[in-house]
Amino acid sequence: VLILYFFIMSKVSLCGCPYLLSLAQLIIPYFGKLPKFFPYFLLTAKRNQKIDFLIYTDQKVDQFTILNANNIEFVTLSFDEIREKVQSKFDFKISLKTPYKLCDYKVAYGLIFEEELKGYDYWGFCDTDVLLGDIYQFLKEHSFFDNDYVRYGLLGHLQIFKNSQEVNRIFMSGKDLNYRLNYKNVFTSEQNFIFDEEKGIQILFEKSGFEQLQDKFFDDIDISHFSFREYGEDEPKRYYSWSQKHGLKSINLIDGQLVIKHPLYAHFQKRTIECPEFEPIESFYVIPNKLVFGEELSIQEIEEVTKNKFYWTYWKRILRSKLNIEKYS
């Protein structure tokens, strides 16, 4: 009887949903060389014990077993194999020539990975150039479950959906609206439609009438500035701290005073961040543009390391895109 009791209790999720070991599963395909920042993203994912992460990649992942993360699963396969998996869900020939095009398919993961998502009340996706805060705690504090929201998120960095047949097929509902909202046009074109953001799936959800949690609770760092500046913000003196004990902190020096926030996540937008060789450490902090082992900084140190300067890395990227304007237009 005691064994049966503990088994049943282990299957009850903390959001009140029965028979779940975890609240949600986030699907993350990543093909190509993994950046040095990647294992530190995994550290923040591991701390989210009520969220499972399913990562598809063509890279070696043996080095990550040192994390001992029960909520992170890797599936090793080729990009051709993931293309075949996506194609198997549609009765027309899809276009999926590069991994970047997967961005347009993110909103269809509920259908594409429906077998892998059985048993979860929610599913989602997220980028890997982020540091995560406490996803479950955030959803709970903002009454995500009490209000029966079916979706959180507006941008492609992180979104969470209710795992139901109706919600998982909303991406199909734009056929009679316009060219960019018709999923068949999106999925048969080589062009990237940014179908996972406000000009795509957001419009379809608004028309669906479902309730959504849409406020901005994250930090989206402007790639055009060296300092960690959000879009439209004056030059801040901000850096990020993460620890196993306290999670993710945004620490900003304003008028000589420390202003500390706990964002849902910080998005570094493909920013190149210098990282030490990975260790499963208890704490680190991130300054422009370096990850450092250790605790939080003093006011004097913050003043020094957050100074803005010319960001040559960004301008090199702009020049490259200009030289390849036909390729990327």
Secondary structure as a PSIPRED ss2 file (coil, helix, strand):
# PSIPRED VFORMAT (PSIPRED V4.0)

   1 V C   1.000  0.000  0.000
   2 L H   0.000  1.000  0.000
   3 I H   0.000  1.000  0.000
   4 L H   0.000  1.000  0.000
   5 Y H   0.000  1.000  0.000
   6 F H   0.000  1.000  0.000
   7 F H   0.000  1.000  0.000
   8 I H   0.000  1.000  0.000
   9 M H   0.000  1.000  0.000
  10 S H   0.000  1.000  0.000
  11 K C   1.000  0.000  0.000
  12 V C   1.000  0.000  0.000
  13 S C   1.000  0.000  0.000
  14 L C   1.000  0.000  0.000
  15 C C   1.000  0.000  0.000
  16 G C   1.000  0.000  0.000
  17 C C   1.000  0.000  0.000
  18 P C   1.000  0.000  0.000
  19 Y C   1.000  0.000  0.000
  20 L C   1.000  0.000  0.000
  21 L C   1.000  0.000  0.000
  22 S C   1.000  0.000  0.000
  23 L C   1.000  0.000  0.000
  24 A E   0.000  0.000  1.000
  25 Q E   0.000  0.000  1.000
  26 L E   0.000  0.000  1.000
  27 I E   0.000  0.000  1.000
  28 I E   0.000  0.000  1.000
  29 P E   0.000  0.000  1.000
  30 Y E   0.000  0.000  1.000
  31 F C   1.000  0.000  0.000
  32 G C   1.000  0.000  0.000
  33 K C   1.000  0.000  0.000
  34 L C   1.000  0.000  0.000
  35 P C   1.000  0.000  0.000
  36 K C   1.000  0.000  0.000
  37 F C   1.000  0.000  0.000
  38 F H   0.000  1.000  0.000
  39 P H   0.000  1.000  0.000
  40 Y H   0.000  1.000  0.000
  41 F H   0.000  1.000  0.000
  42 L H   0.000  1.000  0.000
  43 L H   0.000  1.000  0.000
  44 T H   0.000  1.000  0.000
  45 A H   0.000  1.000  0.000
  46 K H   0.000  1.000  0.000
  47 R C   1.000  0.000  0.000
  48 N C   1.000  0.000  0.000
  49 Q C   1.000  0.000  0.000
  50 K C   1.000  0.000  0.000
  51 I E   0.000  0.000  1.000
  52 D E   0.000  0.000  1.000
  53 F E   0.000  0.000  1.000
  54 L E   0.000  0.000  1.000
  55 I E   0.000  0.000  1.000
  56 Y E   0.000  0.000  1.000
  57 T E   0.000  0.000  1.000
  58 D C   1.000  0.000  0.000
  59 Q C   1.000  0.000  0.000
  60 K C   1.000  0.000  0.000
  61 V C   1.000  0.000  0.000
  62 D H   0.000  1.000  0.000
  63 Q H   0.000  1.000  0.000
  64 F H   0.000  1.000  0.000
  65 T H   0.000  1.000  0.000
  66 I H   0.000  1.000  0.000
  67 L H   0.000  1.000  0.000
  68 N C   1.000  0.000  0.000
  69 A C   1.000  0.000  0.000
  70 N C   1.000  0.000  0.000
  71 N C   1.000  0.000  0.000
  72 I E   0.000  0.000  1.000
  73 E E   0.000  0.000  1.000
  74 F E   0.000  0.000  1.000
  75 V E   0.000  0.000  1.000
  76 T E   0.000  0.000  1.000
  77 L C   1.000  0.000  0.000
  78 S C   1.000  0.000  0.000
  79 F H   0.000  1.000  0.000
  80 D H   0.000  1.000  0.000
  81 E H   0.000  1.000  0.000
  82 I H   0.000  1.000  0.000
  83 R H   0.000  1.000  0.000
  84 E H   0.000  1.000  0.000
  85 K H   0.000  1.000  0.000
  86 V H   0.000  1.000  0.000
  87 Q H   0.000  1.000  0.000
  88 S C   1.000  0.000  0.000
  89 K C   1.000  0.000  0.000
  90 F C   1.000  0.000  0.000
  91 D C   1.000  0.000  0.000
  92 F C   1.000  0.000  0.000
  93 K C   1.000  0.000  0.000
  94 I C   1.000  0.000  0.000
  95 S C   1.000  0.000  0.000
  96 L C   1.000  0.000  0.000
  97 K C   1.000  0.000  0.000
  98 T C   1.000  0.000  0.000
  99 P H   0.000  1.000  0.000
 100 Y H   0.000  1.000  0.000
 101 K H   0.000  1.000  0.000
 102 L H   0.000  1.000  0.000
 103 C H   0.000  1.000  0.000
 104 D H   0.000  1.000  0.000
 105 Y H   0.000  1.000  0.000
 106 K H   0.000  1.000  0.000
 107 V H   0.000  1.000  0.000
 108 A H   0.000  1.000  0.000
 109 Y H   0.000  1.000  0.000
 110 G H   0.000  1.000  0.000
 111 L H   0.000  1.000  0.000
 112 I H   0.000  1.000  0.000
 113 F C   1.000  0.000  0.000
 114 E C   1.000  0.000  0.000
 115 E C   1.000  0.000  0.000
 116 E C   1.000  0.000  0.000
 117 L C   1.000  0.000  0.000
 118 K C   1.000  0.000  0.000
 119 G C   1.000  0.000  0.000
 120 Y C   1.000  0.000  0.000
 121 D C   1.000  0.000  0.000
 122 Y E   0.000  0.000  1.000
 123 W E   0.000  0.000  1.000
 124 G E   0.000  0.000  1.000
 125 F E   0.000  0.000  1.000
 126 C E   0.000  0.000  1.000
 127 D C   1.000  0.000  0.000
 128 T C   1.000  0.000  0.000
 129 D C   1.000  0.000  0.000
 130 V E   0.000  0.000  1.000
 131 L E   0.000  0.000  1.000
 132 L E   0.000  0.000  1.000
 133 G C   1.000  0.000  0.000
 134 D C   1.000  0.000  0.000
 135 I H   0.000  1.000  0.000
 136 Y H   0.000  1.000  0.000
 137 Q H   0.000  1.000  0.000
 138 F H   0.000  1.000  0.000
 139 L H   0.000  1.000  0.000
 140 K H   0.000  1.000  0.000
 141 E H   0.000  1.000  0.000
 142 H C   1.000  0.000  0.000
 143 S C   1.000  0.000  0.000
 144 F C   1.000  0.000  0.000
 145 F C   1.000  0.000  0.000
 146 D C   1.000  0.000  0.000
 147 N C   1.000  0.000  0.000
 148 D C   1.000  0.000  0.000
 149 Y C   1.000  0.000  0.000
 150 V C   1.000  0.000  0.000
 151 R E   0.000  0.000  1.000
 152 Y E   0.000  0.000  1.000
 153 G C   1.000  0.000  0.000
 154 L C   1.000  0.000  0.000
 155 L C   1.000  0.000  0.000
 156 G C   1.000  0.000  0.000
 157 H C   1.000  0.000  0.000
 158 L E   0.000  0.000  1.000
 159 Q E   0.000  0.000  1.000
 160 I E   0.000  0.000  1.000
 161 F E   0.000  0.000  1.000
 162 K E   0.000  0.000  1.000
 163 N C   1.000  0.000  0.000
 164 S C   1.000  0.000  0.000
 165 Q C   1.000  0.000  0.000
 166 E C   1.000  0.000  0.000
 167 V H   0.000  1.000  0.000
 168 N H   0.000  1.000  0.000
 169 R H   0.000  1.000  0.000
 170 I H   0.000  1.000  0.000
 171 F H   0.000  1.000  0.000
 172 M H   0.000  1.000  0.000
 173 S C   1.000  0.000  0.000
 174 G C   1.000  0.000  0.000
 175 K C   1.000  0.000  0.000
 176 D C   1.000  0.000  0.000
 177 L C   1.000  0.000  0.000
 178 N C   1.000  0.000  0.000
 179 Y H   0.000  1.000  0.000
 180 R H   0.000  1.000  0.000
 181 L H   0.000  1.000  0.000
 182 N C   1.000  0.000  0.000
 183 Y H   0.000  1.000  0.000
 184 K H   0.000  1.000  0.000
 185 N H   0.000  1.000  0.000
 186 V H   0.000  1.000  0.000
 187 F H   0.000  1.000  0.000
 188 T H   0.000  1.000  0.000
 189 S C   1.000  0.000  0.000
 190 E C   1.000  0.000  0.000
 191 Q C   1.000  0.000  0.000
 192 N C   1.000  0.000  0.000
 193 F C   1.000  0.000  0.000
 194 I C   1.000  0.000  0.000
 195 F C   1.000  0.000  0.000
 196 D C   1.000  0.000  0.000
 197 E C   1.000  0.000  0.000
 198 E C   1.000  0.000  0.000
 199 K C   1.000  0.000  0.000
 200 G C   1.000  0.000  0.000
 201 I H   0.000  1.000  0.000
 202 Q H   0.000  1.000  0.000
 203 I H   0.000  1.000  0.000
 204 L H   0.000  1.000  0.000
 205 F H   0.000  1.000  0.000
 206 E H   0.000  1.000  0.000
 207 K H   0.000  1.000  0.000
 208 S H   0.000  1.000  0.000
 209 G C   1.000  0.000  0.000
 210 F C   1.000  0.000  0.000
 211 E C   1.000  0.000  0.000
 212 Q E   0.000  0.000  1.000
 213 L E   0.000  0.000  1.000
 214 Q C   1.000  0.000  0.000
 215 D C   1.000  0.000  0.000
 216 K C   1.000  0.000  0.000
 217 F C   1.000  0.000  0.000
 218 F C   1.000  0.000  0.000
 219 D E   0.000  0.000  1.000
 220 D E   0.000  0.000  1.000
 221 I E   0.000  0.000  1.000
 222 D C   1.000  0.000  0.000
 223 I C   1.000  0.000  0.000
 224 S C   1.000  0.000  0.000
 225 H C   1.000  0.000  0.000
 226 F C   1.000  0.000  0.000
 227 S C   1.000  0.000  0.000
 228 F C   1.000  0.000  0.000
 229 R C   1.000  0.000  0.000
 230 E E   0.000  0.000  1.000
 231 Y C   1.000  0.000  0.000
 232 G C   1.000  0.000  0.000
 233 E C   1.000  0.000  0.000
 234 D C   1.000  0.000  0.000
 235 E C   1.000  0.000  0.000
 236 P C   1.000  0.000  0.000
 237 K C   1.000  0.000  0.000
 238 R E   0.000  0.000  1.000
 239 Y E   0.000  0.000  1.000
 240 Y E   0.000  0.000  1.000
 241 S E   0.000  0.000  1.000
 242 W E   0.000  0.000  1.000
 243 S E   0.000  0.000  1.000
 244 Q C   1.000  0.000  0.000
 245 K C   1.000  0.000  0.000
 246 H C   1.000  0.000  0.000
 247 G E   0.000  0.000  1.000
 248 L E   0.000  0.000  1.000
 249 K E   0.000  0.000  1.000
 250 S E   0.000  0.000  1.000
 251 I E   0.000  0.000  1.000
 252 N E   0.000  0.000  1.000
 253 L E   0.000  0.000  1.000
 254 I E   0.000  0.000  1.000
 255 D C   1.000  0.000  0.000
 256 G C   1.000  0.000  0.000
 257 Q E   0.000  0.000  1.000
 258 L E   0.000  0.000  1.000
 259 V E   0.000  0.000  1.000
 260 I E   0.000  0.000  1.000
 261 K E   0.000  0.000  1.000
 262 H C   1.000  0.000  0.000
 263 P C   1.000  0.000  0.000
 264 L C   1.000  0.000  0.000
 265 Y E   0.000  0.000  1.000
 266 A E   0.000  0.000  1.000
 267 H E   0.000  0.000  1.000
 268 F C   1.000  0.000  0.000
 269 Q C   1.000  0.000  0.000
 270 K C   1.000  0.000  0.000
 271 R C   1.000  0.000  0.000
 272 T C   1.000  0.000  0.000
 273 I C   1.000  0.000  0.000
 274 E E   0.000  0.000  1.000
 275 C C   1.000  0.000  0.000
 276 P C   1.000  0.000  0.000
 277 E C   1.000  0.000  0.000
 278 F C   1.000  0.000  0.000
 279 E C   1.000  0.000  0.000
 280 P C   1.000  0.000  0.000
 281 I C   1.000  0.000  0.000
 282 E C   1.000  0.000  0.000
 283 S E   0.000  0.000  1.000
 284 F E   0.000  0.000  1.000
 285 Y E   0.000  0.000  1.000
 286 V E   0.000  0.000  1.000
 287 I E   0.000  0.000  1.000
 288 P C   1.000  0.000  0.000
 289 N C   1.000  0.000  0.000
 290 K E   0.000  0.000  1.000
 291 L E   0.000  0.000  1.000
 292 V E   0.000  0.000  1.000
 293 F E   0.000  0.000  1.000
 294 G C   1.000  0.000  0.000
 295 E C   1.000  0.000  0.000
 296 E C   1.000  0.000  0.000
 297 L C   1.000  0.000  0.000
 298 S C   1.000  0.000  0.000
 299 I H   0.000  1.000  0.000
 300 Q H   0.000  1.000  0.000
 301 E H   0.000  1.000  0.000
 302 I H   0.000  1.000  0.000
 303 E H   0.000  1.000  0.000
 304 E H   0.000  1.000  0.000
 305 V H   0.000  1.000  0.000
 306 T C   1.000  0.000  0.000
 307 K C   1.000  0.000  0.000
 308 N C   1.000  0.000  0.000
 309 K C   1.000  0.000  0.000
 310 F C   1.000  0.000  0.000
 311 Y C   1.000  0.000  0.000
 312 W H   0.000  1.000  0.000
 313 T H   0.000  1.000  0.000
 314 Y H   0.000  1.000  0.000
 315 W H   0.000  1.000  0.000
 316 K H   0.000  1.000  0.000
 317 R H   0.000  1.000  0.000
 318 I H   0.000  1.000  0.000
 319 L H   0.000  1.000  0.000
 320 R H   0.000  1.000  0.000
 321 S H   0.000  1.000  0.000
 322 K H   0.000  1.000  0.000
 323 L H   0.000  1.000  0.000
 324 N C   1.000  0.000  0.000
 325 I H   0.000  1.000  0.000
 326 E H   0.000  1.000  0.000
 327 K H   0.000  1.000  0.000
 328 Y H   0.000  1.000  0.000
 329 S C   1.000  0.000  0.000
